[in-house]
Amino acid sequence: MPDPDVSHSGFWKKIYAAGDAGWDLGGPCPVFEHLLRSDLAPPRGRVAFPGCGTGHDVRLFLAAGYDAVGFDFAIEPKGIPFEHLDVFELGERHPAAFDVVVEYTCYCAIDPARRAEYAGALRAALKAGGRLIALLYPMEPRPDGPPFGIDEAEIDTVLGAGLELLHVETPASSVESRRGRERLVIFRKPG
Ligand SMILES: C[S@@+](CC[C@H](N)C(=O)[O-])C[C@H]1O[C@@H](n2cnc3c(N)ncnc32)[C@H](O)[C@@H]1O
């Protein structure tokens, strides 16, 4: 059973306060660095990072010329455009506002029972024609999260519901401890 506290900011604030944020890579995710140098790089535009943590990937996209903004409810990263927000409210607060939404390790952090709701919030925040870029981790059974494991089938049925799948791969550029355990998926919102 997931710890019901994961839906509350206090759970995450405690981890940050204790210096126990073991998920923090200390810099941008190499998969996104690689993506921005490839044909998969999205056109420049407004980019949302739900559950951005300390904001390394927001800085990466800002440096590459994107109008990027981070969202989190437990930490206030310095030096980046940022909004304190419960990510389940992203679509409501910013309807059809973003060209791109980048998901990394927030999907695995929330209560798995709320994944469809989270996916709906991301979809609602995207403009028609906008892209959801998700680096999904960990692609293995892990009921006692966070991180909660992700099943291959739910990539389409839950995260990508109502979206068009453009790309899926197991990136070679993942950090060593996550290599083979991540999927990079890119969806497009119809319209
Ligand atoms: C595992 S961390 C990942 C942080 C960042 N994406 C990274 O890769 O370093 C999950 C983040 O999501 C945030 N988070 C979890 N649930 C949230 C919610 N409902 N609303 C806003 N932020 C949330 C946590 O505060 C935490 O910063």
The ligand as an ORCA input file, in Angstrom:
! r2SCAN-3c Opt
* xyz 0 1
  C      11.480     12.110     -6.882
  S      11.439     13.863     -6.831
  C      12.035     14.293     -8.461
  C      12.484     15.722     -8.580
  C      13.051     16.094     -9.939
  N      12.109     15.825    -11.019
  C      14.352     15.386    -10.198
  O      14.417     14.566    -11.154
  O      15.305     15.621     -9.451
  C       9.700     14.197     -6.943
  C       9.391     15.665     -6.824
  O       8.004     15.841     -7.061
  C       7.485     16.723     -6.088
  N       6.067     16.376     -5.943
  C       5.522     15.185     -5.596
  N       4.189     15.260     -5.579
  C       3.879     16.539     -5.937
  C       2.656     17.255     -6.078
  N       1.477     16.660     -5.879
  N       2.727     18.551     -6.442
  C       3.918     19.172     -6.643
  N       5.100     18.566     -6.512
  C       5.082     17.252     -6.162
  C       8.310     16.486     -4.837
  O       8.270     17.588     -3.967
  C       9.683     16.248     -5.447
  O      10.397     17.457     -5.581
*
